Every structure is written in structure tokens, then in C-alpha cells.
């Protein structure tokens, strides 16, 4: 952790239908729920990038969780126990655990998919949405799960030749992730996000993706499918560098103020 706002006492664990989930709860004010991306965790996605400081200093209560199989949450090795809808239920149970009826929700990359399924299943629990690091790929899909799972299962990163898969393996190693659990997650259910479902989202939505993000796809194309939405393309930013971008943070703070 590199954020002085966050203390060890701000972290805890709860039982999500038999799965131990680590979470962060810090700050006061309107709650915002943060859902990290694949192979990441609370610390890498939100603390080290100063998102927690940014949001708490803006008067927000920040809630975040390590997704199942990630960070310090319980590791599962059966692919069928993953999938965005199941992981979205972990997030909703965390809200229940903390007595939060409704929150703004921000997800990055895989976390954006989870946030979408959370909204589809529980629209009354979501006040507004921020989809970061995921644009048109949310609907179109990206590189198949097979190459990514193989990259995570390979004896060494030197055995991985696919550039995208190699970048995920490198990132997973940098976050000290359980590669076997991540491979199971990648081999889990791959539920499609239907354009029709996105068209039924009624809450204010912001889509933010870097202009050089070959993983996330076009933010404009995703925003075009969602009523009451807006988008921002971060110039010169790729999938990894967009996460902590200052323009991204300013846009989110402006968006949250306006949606009030």
C-alpha cells in the first residue's frame, strides 16, 4: 500500500455465501463501490493509484473488495465458481453486509463487466456507473479465454508468445497473484453482455478508456448503447497506464458531482 489514508484497520473480511472476501471500508459520505480488474486487487487497482485518497478527500465513503480468487480473498480452483454474475453477487452481499442500500459503482476492466452484471441483476442498488478500461470489448469480447489461461498455467512467462496473454501473465506476477486461481477464473463462465441489456440501464453512466487501449476497445461505441451516458477517451493511455490517470480522476469527480 502507498496511500496514507488507508490503514490496516480499514480492511476486513466477510463471508459471501461460504467464500471469504476481503474488503476495504474507509471514509465518510455517499458510498462508492470499487471493483478491480482481472489479476489485480484493492491495493494495486485503487490504493497505489491514489483513487482511495482522491475519493475520500472528495467526501466519499470508499468500499472495495478483492474479487474471489484475487488478492487476499479466498482462492477457488473450480472454473464454474467464477463468472461475472457470481462475482457481482459478492459485491451485492458486501453492500448487504455493510448495510448499504444504494451506491455509485465503478469497475475497471473485468470489474466493469462485473459492475454491468450487478446493475442488470440489482438495478435498484446502483446510483450511477463508471466503466473504466472497458469500452466496446464489453460487448464484442476480446482474446479467447484459452490463450490467457494457458499463459497463466505456463511454467514460465518465457513460454508465452502471445503479446496480450504475456502482458496479463506479467501483470499477474507483479501483483503476486495465485496463477492457478486466475487460470480457473479465466476458464470460468463467459457470460455475454447483450446490447439490449445495456440499453435498459437507466442510471447515469460514464465510460472511460485510453486511446491506446487495445484491450478495452472504443468508449464511444459502448456509450452509444447506454442511455444517459457519456464517455471520455484518455489520449495516449493504454490499458495499464489509464488506471491512475489524473484526467480520469477529474472526470469521475465531476461526474459524481453532476449526478447529484
Backbone torsions as a table, in degrees:
resi	resn	phi	psi	omega
1	UNK	NA	141.4	179.0
2	UNK	-126.8	20.3	-174.0
3	UNK	-117.4	114.6	-175.8
4	UNK	-67.3	-18.4	178.8
5	UNK	-69.1	-31.0	-174.0
6	UNK	-93.0	126.3	177.3
7	UNK	-116.2	160.8	179.4
8	UNK	-57.6	-31.6	-179.0
9	UNK	-69.4	-13.9	178.1
10	UNK	-79.8	-9.9	-179.5
11	UNK	-100.4	147.3	175.9
12	UNK	-154.5	-175.1	177.6
13	UNK	-134.4	152.8	173.6
14	UNK	-143.1	165.2	-178.8
15	UNK	-95.0	117.0	177.9
16	UNK	-106.8	88.9	-179.7
17	UNK	52.6	45.7	176.6
18	UNK	92.6	-0.5	-179.5
19	UNK	-114.4	129.4	-180.0
20	UNK	-79.3	121.4	-177.2
21	UNK	-120.3	126.6	176.1
22	UNK	-85.4	141.4	179.3
23	UNK	-144.8	163.5	178.0
24	UNK	-116.8	137.7	176.5
25	UNK	-140.7	108.7	-175.6
26	UNK	-146.3	147.4	177.5
27	UNK	92.6	174.8	-180.0
28	UNK	-134.1	157.4	179.6
29	UNK	114.7	-162.7	179.1
30	UNK	-61.0	133.5	-177.8
31	UNK	-78.6	142.2	170.0
32	UNK	-127.5	129.3	-178.2
33	UNK	-98.4	125.5	-178.4
34	UNK	-109.1	131.1	-178.4
35	UNK	-124.4	115.5	-172.5
36	UNK	-78.8	173.3	-178.0
37	UNK	-90.0	176.8	-178.7
38	UNK	-61.1	135.7	178.5
39	UNK	69.2	6.1	178.8
40	UNK	-103.3	-162.9	178.9
41	UNK	-167.4	178.3	-179.5
42	UNK	-54.7	-47.8	-172.9
43	UNK	-65.1	-47.4	-176.5
44	UNK	-71.9	-41.7	-173.4
45	UNK	-80.8	-36.1	-169.3
46	UNK	-121.0	-33.0	-177.8
47	UNK	-83.5	-55.0	-177.1
48	UNK	-63.2	-24.6	179.9
49	UNK	-88.6	1.4	178.7
50	UNK	68.9	16.3	174.6
51	UNK	-62.9	-39.7	-178.0
52	UNK	-63.9	-45.1	176.6
53	UNK	-60.6	-47.1	-178.7
54	UNK	-56.6	-45.8	-175.5
55	UNK	-76.4	-40.3	179.8
56	UNK	-68.6	-37.5	177.8
57	UNK	-67.6	-21.5	176.5
58	UNK	-87.3	7.1	176.1
59	UNK	86.5	30.7	-178.8
60	UNK	-111.8	148.9	168.4
61	UNK	-90.2	120.7	-175.2
62	UNK	-101.5	122.5	175.7
63	UNK	-116.6	130.7	178.1
64	UNK	-145.3	153.6	179.1
65	UNK	-133.7	149.9	166.6
66	UNK	-80.8	117.8	179.1
67	UNK	-58.5	152.5	176.6
68	UNK	-51.5	135.9	-178.3
69	UNK	83.7	-2.6	-175.3
70	UNK	-123.1	159.3	174.2
71	UNK	53.3	-128.0	-179.9
72	UNK	-105.9	12.4	172.2
73	UNK	-77.8	167.0	-176.1
74	UNK	-62.0	138.9	178.8
75	UNK	-91.5	130.1	179.3
76	UNK	-118.4	141.6	-174.6
77	UNK	-118.3	9.7	176.3
78	UNK	-104.4	115.8	-176.6
79	UNK	-52.9	-35.1	-176.6
80	UNK	-66.6	-11.2	-179.1
81	UNK	-90.7	4.4	177.0
82	UNK	-107.8	-157.6	-176.1
83	UNK	103.1	143.9	-175.8
84	UNK	-59.2	-41.9	179.1
85	UNK	-61.4	-41.1	179.2
86	UNK	-65.7	-40.6	-179.6
87	UNK	-70.8	-30.2	175.2
88	UNK	-65.0	-34.8	178.8
89	UNK	-66.7	-32.4	174.1
90	UNK	-58.9	-43.1	-178.6
91	UNK	-65.5	-41.2	179.3
92	UNK	-66.7	-40.0	178.0
93	UNK	-65.2	-32.0	175.4
94	UNK	-64.9	-43.3	176.3
95	UNK	-59.6	-42.6	177.5
96	UNK	-62.0	-44.3	-178.5
97	UNK	-58.7	-36.3	-177.7
98	UNK	-94.2	0.6	179.3
99	UNK	70.7	30.7	180.0
100	UNK	-98.7	115.9	-177.7
101	UNK	-76.7	-38.9	-173.0
102	UNK	-149.9	141.7	-178.1
103	UNK	-147.8	156.0	164.4
104	UNK	-71.9	146.1	-176.1
105	UNK	-129.7	126.9	175.7
106	UNK	-124.5	126.5	176.6
107	UNK	-123.9	147.1	177.2
108	UNK	-116.3	128.7	177.4
109	UNK	57.5	-118.3	176.8
110	UNK	-54.9	-34.4	178.1
111	UNK	-62.5	-29.5	176.1
112	UNK	-68.6	-40.2	175.5
113	UNK	-61.7	-44.0	179.0
114	UNK	-61.1	-43.0	178.9
115	UNK	-61.5	-36.8	178.2
116	UNK	-64.0	-47.0	-179.7
117	UNK	-67.9	-31.9	174.2
118	UNK	-60.5	-43.5	-179.3
119	UNK	-68.0	-39.6	178.7
120	UNK	-61.0	-42.7	-174.2
121	UNK	-83.7	-29.8	-174.5
122	UNK	-137.0	62.2	-175.3
123	UNK	-60.5	-26.1	-179.1
124	UNK	-73.9	-12.6	-178.1
125	UNK	-92.9	-7.8	-172.3
126	UNK	-111.0	125.3	-179.1
127	UNK	-91.6	-38.8	175.0
128	UNK	-158.8	166.3	-175.7
129	UNK	-130.3	139.8	168.1
130	UNK	-124.7	119.0	174.3
131	UNK	-101.2	108.3	179.0
132	UNK	-105.5	143.2	175.0
133	UNK	66.5	15.7	179.3
134	UNK	-150.4	113.1	178.0
135	UNK	-111.9	-118.4	-176.6
136	UNK	-61.1	-23.3	178.9
137	UNK	-62.0	-22.9	177.4
138	UNK	-57.0	-34.9	-178.5
139	UNK	-97.4	-39.3	-174.2
140	UNK	-81.2	-26.0	-174.5
141	UNK	84.3	167.5	-178.6
142	UNK	-131.5	-153.3	178.9
143	UNK	-51.9	139.6	-176.1
144	UNK	-59.6	157.0	-178.4
145	UNK	-64.6	-32.0	-177.0
146	UNK	-55.7	-55.3	-179.8
147	UNK	-60.0	-36.9	179.3
148	UNK	-69.8	-42.7	178.4
149	UNK	-63.2	-42.6	178.5
150	UNK	-60.9	-38.9	-179.9
151	UNK	-63.7	-37.3	180.0
152	UNK	-74.0	-27.5	-178.2
153	UNK	-90.5	-10.5	-178.2
154	UNK	-62.6	145.5	179.6
155	UNK	-57.2	-33.3	-177.9
156	UNK	-148.8	153.4	176.2
157	UNK	-62.2	-24.3	178.3
158	UNK	-64.7	-18.1	179.2
159	UNK	-87.1	-3.8	-176.8
160	UNK	-98.7	121.3	-176.4
161	UNK	-104.8	-28.4	178.8
162	UNK	-67.1	126.3	-172.8
163	UNK	-62.7	-44.2	-179.2
164	UNK	-66.9	-45.0	179.3
165	UNK	-62.9	-37.3	179.6
166	UNK	-65.1	-38.4	179.7
167	UNK	-65.8	-36.5	177.2
168	UNK	-68.7	-40.1	178.4
169	UNK	-63.0	-43.7	-179.7
170	UNK	-62.0	-43.5	179.9
171	UNK	-65.9	-41.9	179.2
172	UNK	-60.7	-37.9	177.9
173	UNK	-69.0	-36.8	-178.0
174	UNK	-68.0	-29.1	178.6
175	UNK	-92.5	6.1	178.5
176	UNK	56.0	41.3	-178.2
177	UNK	-77.0	159.7	173.0
178	UNK	-80.8	103.5	-172.9
179	UNK	-63.6	-34.6	179.4
180	UNK	-66.1	-41.8	178.3
181	UNK	-66.1	-40.3	178.9
182	UNK	-65.5	-37.5	177.6
183	UNK	-63.4	-40.0	177.4
184	UNK	-63.5	-41.1	177.2
185	UNK	-60.3	-44.1	-179.3
186	UNK	-66.8	-30.0	179.5
187	UNK	-87.0	-0.9	-178.5
188	UNK	-73.7	-174.5	-179.5
189	UNK	-55.7	139.2	-178.9
190	UNK	-118.6	66.2	-177.1
191	UNK	-61.8	134.6	-179.4
192	UNK	-83.2	143.4	172.1
193	UNK	-89.5	117.4	-176.8
194	UNK	-87.1	136.8	178.3
195	UNK	-54.6	-34.7	-179.0
196	UNK	-63.7	-36.9	179.0
197	UNK	-68.0	-39.9	177.5
198	UNK	-63.2	-34.0	179.6
199	UNK	-67.8	-13.8	179.9
200	UNK	-96.7	-3.2	176.6
201	UNK	-68.4	125.7	-174.6
202	UNK	-107.0	-12.3	-176.4
203	UNK	-86.0	156.7	175.7
204	UNK	-56.4	136.3	-175.2
205	UNK	-135.4	136.1	176.4
206	UNK	-120.0	130.4	178.1
207	UNK	-113.6	125.9	-177.5
208	UNK	-130.9	121.3	-179.3
209	UNK	-142.8	143.8	177.0
210	UNK	-70.4	147.9	-178.9
211	UNK	-66.4	-23.7	-179.8
212	UNK	-103.1	16.8	-177.4
213	UNK	-86.2	97.9	-179.7
214	UNK	-78.7	-11.9	178.9
215	UNK	-86.4	-43.0	-174.0
216	UNK	-78.7	-32.2	-178.0
217	UNK	82.7	-168.6	-172.2
218	UNK	-78.7	123.7	175.4
219	UNK	-70.0	-33.5	-179.3
220	UNK	-63.6	-40.7	-178.6
221	UNK	-67.2	-37.2	177.6
222	UNK	-70.3	-44.6	-179.2
223	UNK	-60.4	-32.0	-179.6
224	UNK	-64.6	-19.9	-179.3
225	UNK	-90.4	-9.4	-172.1
226	UNK	-116.9	119.9	176.4
227	UNK	-63.2	154.2	176.0
228	UNK	55.6	41.8	-178.8
229	UNK	-122.5	163.1	174.6
230	UNK	-143.4	163.5	-178.6
231	UNK	-139.9	159.3	176.5
232	UNK	-138.3	130.0	173.1
233	UNK	-105.1	120.9	-178.2
234	UNK	-84.6	111.3	-174.7
235	UNK	-62.9	129.5	174.6
236	UNK	75.6	6.7	-177.8
237	UNK	-103.3	136.7	174.6
238	UNK	-99.1	-170.0	-173.0
239	UNK	-61.8	-39.4	-177.1
240	UNK	-81.4	-40.0	-174.9
241	UNK	-77.8	-17.3	-179.3
242	UNK	-73.6	-24.9	-170.0
243	UNK	-53.9	-49.5	-176.6
244	UNK	-100.9	15.6	-175.0
245	UNK	-60.7	136.3	-177.4
246	UNK	-66.7	-35.5	177.9
247	UNK	-65.3	-37.3	175.4
248	UNK	-58.6	-48.1	-179.1
249	UNK	-63.1	-44.6	179.8
250	UNK	-61.5	-41.0	-179.4
251	UNK	-63.9	-40.6	179.6
252	UNK	-67.1	-43.4	179.0
253	UNK	-62.9	-42.1	176.9
254	UNK	-62.9	-43.7	-179.9
255	UNK	-61.1	-44.7	-179.1
256	UNK	-66.4	-36.6	177.7
257	UNK	-67.4	-42.2	-177.6
258	UNK	-68.2	-35.0	-175.9
259	UNK	-71.6	-13.2	175.3
260	UNK	-70.7	NA	NA
